[in-house]
Amino acid sequence: MELQFLGTGAAEGVPAMFCKCDTCREIRKRGESEYHTRSQLILDDTVGIDFPPDAYYHALRFNVDLAKLQYLLITHSHMDHFYAHDFILRGYKYCSELSSPLTIFGNAEVVKIFAECTRRELRTEVAQNIRVREIQPFSPFSFGKKEDGEYTATALLAQHSKTERAFVYLIEKGEKAYLHLTDTGRLPTETLDYLEKYLTAKNKTVDLVTFDCTFLFRTAGEVSRHMGLEDNKAMQTEFLRRKIADGHTRYAITHYSHNNEPFRETLEKAKAEYGFLPTFDGSKIEI
């Protein structure tokens, strides 16, 4: 699997949209190489995790062909992770030569938000090429073509929202396994128990974990809906104890807030002190 992190920022972006704090002023001064736009990940050009308002900008900046996206895994319905309005443009006179339909997987609120946001403008010609499928936690499902390598994804309960069941995802392709942990605080016991049992039964561990690291050097704590480096470290320790991960597992961090000074040197310091790979907009990792 090849992963590309198109956006690595929290909801407000870095620099934050309306902010004039010292950090945002400095980020604007330094320019695009220091920007962290809203969270978006793409796997093997065809599978996406989340679809923020910055998706169009990501496509332009990183030469991403959004028409190739066939599957979208949505973590939750918050605007910075699911900007459903854009999908009214996937067809009709707005585009041509689409090779396949798009399937969007998400919770009940994602299905509801899609319907609300597209109700006025979604044409029949567009709607017939988009499928929105409600999924349940702890129920693996498969998608993709066998000749290209079929994927299995499992939605897991995040610690994030009080108004909906937000998800994180375990994604498998062949013998490879990837654990995507944004937006979430420290994982609920129910999710940890499931991962331990599921991966033990398959006699495998995860190859890569991406941590929500909104708070960076500030510790969020056990009940927060985001994490910092110390929270990531606590999760790493728990993964190793439960054999969800092993000595070969790699770790990356993403989803930074402007409030925690995510300058390049701050992220390099995090790598040096904790051993987690910092992601930047456009970063690629292969597993």
HELIX and SHEET records of a PDB file:
HELIX    1   1 ASP A   22  ARG A   30  1                                   9    
HELIX    2   2 GLU A   32  GLU A   34  5                                   3    
HELIX    3   3 ALA A   55  PHE A   62  1                                   8    
HELIX    4   4 LEU A   66  LYS A   68  5                                   3    
HELIX    5   5 ALA A   84  LEU A   89  5                                   6    
HELIX    6   6 TYR A   92  TYR A   94  5                                   3    
HELIX    7   7 ALA A  108  THR A  118  1                                  11    
HELIX    8   8 THR A  124  ALA A  127  1                                   4    
HELIX    9   9 THR A  189  LYS A  202  1                                  14    
HELIX   10  10 LEU A  229  ARG A  242  1                                  14    
HELIX   11  11 HIS A  258  ASN A  260  5                                   3    
HELIX   12  12 ARG A  264  TYR A  274  1                                  11    
SHEET    1   A 7 ILE A 130  GLU A 134  0                                        
SHEET    2   A 7 LEU A 102  GLY A 106  1                                        
SHEET    3   A 7 TYR A  71  LEU A  73  1                                        
SHEET    4   A 7 VAL A  47  ILE A  49  1                                        
SHEET    5   A 7 GLN A  40  LEU A  43 -1                                        
SHEET    6   A 7 GLU A   2  GLY A   7 -1                                        
SHEET    7   A 7 SER A 283  GLU A 286 -1                                        
SHEET    1   B 7 PHE A 141  PHE A 143  0                                        
SHEET    2   B 7 TYR A 151  LEU A 157 -1                                        
SHEET    3   B 7 PHE A 167  LYS A 173 -1                                        
SHEET    4   B 7 LYS A 176  LEU A 181 -1                                        
SHEET    5   B 7 LEU A 208  ASP A 212  1                                        
SHEET    6   B 7 ARG A 250  THR A 254  1                                        
SHEET    7   B 7 LEU A 277  PRO A 278  1                                        
END                                                                             
